[in-house]
Amino acid sequence: MTSPVDPATSAASPTITPAVRGALTRYRIIAYIVGVMLLVLLFVAMPLKYLGDNPAAMNVVGPLHGFLYVVYLLGAFDLARRVRWSLGRMILVALAGTIPFLSFYAERKVTHELTQH
C-alpha cells in the first residue's frame, strides 16, 4: 500500500496522494450534508411532529438522514482505510455523524490533520 503522504515533499507541507485526496473530499461533502440533515431533523422535523402534530417533515427527513448517515459511514470507513486510522479513531469519526454539530468539528479536524502536517 502507498503512504497517504508523498515522501518526496518536505515535512512542512506534505502532499497527500490522489486517492486520499478523493476520499477526503467525499468525506468532507457527506459530513456537511449529514450534519445539516441532523440539524434539520432535530430542530425542524421533530418539533413539527411532536409540538405541531405534523409528521410530514419527519416522514421525509428521518429516513433521508438515515440513508445519508450510512453513506457517511462508508465515506468515513474509506478514508480511515486509506490513511490507516486505528479502529478507535474510525469509530469516533463515525459517531460524529450522530451528535449535532460534531460532524462539522470532526470534518475540520480531519481535514486540518491530513492537509496541514
Backbone torsions as a table, in degrees:
resi	resn	phi	psi	omega
1	MET	NA	152.1	179.3
2	THR	-89.1	154.7	177.2
3	SER	-76.2	145.0	-179.8
4	PRO	-69.3	-16.2	179.0
5	VAL	-114.6	134.2	-179.6
6	ASP	-73.5	117.3	-177.2
7	PRO	-69.7	-12.7	-179.2
8	ALA	-75.1	-15.4	-179.6
9	THR	-95.3	165.5	-179.5
10	SER	-72.2	159.9	-179.9
11	ALA	-68.7	-23.7	-177.6
12	ALA	-72.3	-31.1	-178.7
13	SER	-140.8	78.9	-177.0
14	PRO	-69.7	154.8	174.1
15	THR	-111.3	123.1	179.1
16	ILE	-82.6	153.8	-178.1
17	THR	-66.4	157.6	177.5
18	PRO	-58.5	-35.8	179.6
19	ALA	-65.1	-42.5	178.4
20	VAL	-69.5	-40.6	178.9
21	ARG	-59.9	-43.1	178.5
22	GLY	-64.4	-44.3	178.8
23	ALA	-64.3	-39.3	178.7
24	LEU	-65.4	-42.8	178.5
25	THR	-62.0	-45.8	178.1
26	ARG	-61.5	-43.3	179.0
27	TYR	-62.1	-45.1	-179.1
28	ARG	-60.2	-43.6	-178.8
29	ILE	-63.6	-49.8	-176.6
30	ILE	-70.5	-30.3	177.1
31	ALA	-63.0	-43.1	177.9
32	TYR	-66.0	-44.1	-179.2
33	ILE	-61.7	-47.3	-179.6
34	VAL	-64.7	-39.8	178.1
35	GLY	-61.5	-45.2	178.9
36	VAL	-66.0	-44.3	180.0
37	MET	-62.7	-37.2	177.6
38	LEU	-64.9	-40.7	177.5
39	LEU	-64.8	-42.0	176.9
40	VAL	-62.4	-42.2	179.2
41	LEU	-60.9	-47.9	-174.9
42	LEU	-76.9	-37.1	-172.0
43	PHE	-104.5	-6.6	177.8
44	VAL	-123.2	-61.8	-172.9
45	ALA	-65.5	-46.3	-178.6
46	MET	-66.5	-45.5	175.9
47	PRO	-60.8	-38.3	177.2
48	LEU	-62.1	-39.1	-178.9
49	LYS	-71.6	-49.1	-171.1
50	TYR	-89.8	-28.8	179.2
51	LEU	-99.6	-31.7	-177.7
52	GLY	-102.4	-1.0	-179.3
53	ASP	53.6	39.7	179.6
54	ASN	-130.3	97.8	-175.5
55	PRO	-82.3	2.4	-174.1
56	ALA	-58.2	-49.1	-178.9
57	ALA	-64.4	-39.9	180.0
58	MET	-64.2	-36.8	179.9
59	ASN	-66.3	-22.7	178.4
60	VAL	-96.6	-51.7	-173.2
61	VAL	-69.4	-38.1	-178.5
62	GLY	-58.4	-57.9	178.9
63	PRO	-64.5	-34.4	178.9
64	LEU	-64.6	-43.7	177.3
65	HIS	-62.4	-41.1	178.6
66	GLY	-59.5	-45.3	178.2
67	PHE	-63.4	-45.8	-178.7
68	LEU	-66.8	-30.8	176.5
69	TYR	-65.6	-37.2	176.1
70	VAL	-62.9	-41.2	176.8
71	VAL	-63.1	-39.9	176.3
72	TYR	-59.5	-44.8	178.4
73	LEU	-60.2	-42.4	178.1
74	LEU	-63.5	-41.7	178.1
75	GLY	-65.1	-42.4	178.8
76	ALA	-65.7	-40.9	178.8
77	PHE	-65.0	-42.8	179.3
78	ASP	-60.5	-46.5	178.8
79	LEU	-64.1	-44.4	-180.0
80	ALA	-59.4	-40.9	179.5
81	ARG	-65.0	-41.4	-177.2
82	ARG	-70.6	-33.3	-179.6
83	VAL	-101.5	3.6	174.5
84	ARG	60.4	50.4	174.0
85	TRP	-71.8	156.8	173.0
86	SER	-71.7	163.4	178.8
87	LEU	-60.1	-41.6	179.2
88	GLY	-61.2	-44.1	178.7
89	ARG	-63.5	-43.0	180.0
90	MET	-62.7	-41.2	179.9
91	ILE	-65.0	-41.6	178.4
92	LEU	-61.8	-43.7	178.5
93	VAL	-66.0	-39.5	178.7
94	ALA	-63.6	-41.2	-180.0
95	LEU	-69.8	-20.2	179.9
96	ALA	-60.3	-23.6	178.6
97	GLY	-78.3	-0.6	-178.0
98	THR	-107.6	-6.0	-177.2
99	ILE	-117.7	125.9	-177.7
100	PRO	-52.1	135.0	178.3
101	PHE	73.5	-16.6	-175.6
102	LEU	-71.3	-29.9	178.7
103	SER	-64.9	-32.6	178.0
104	PHE	-67.3	-43.9	179.0
105	TYR	-64.2	-46.8	-179.1
106	ALA	-62.1	-40.3	179.6
107	GLU	-62.1	-44.8	-179.9
108	ARG	-63.9	-42.9	-178.5
109	LYS	-64.9	-45.3	179.7
110	VAL	-63.6	-45.7	-179.5
111	THR	-62.0	-45.1	178.9
112	HIS	-62.2	-43.2	-179.5
113	GLU	-61.8	-42.3	-175.1
114	LEU	-81.9	-20.6	-175.6
115	THR	-111.9	-12.3	-173.5
116	GLN	-117.2	11.9	-178.9
117	HIS	-65.1	NA	NA
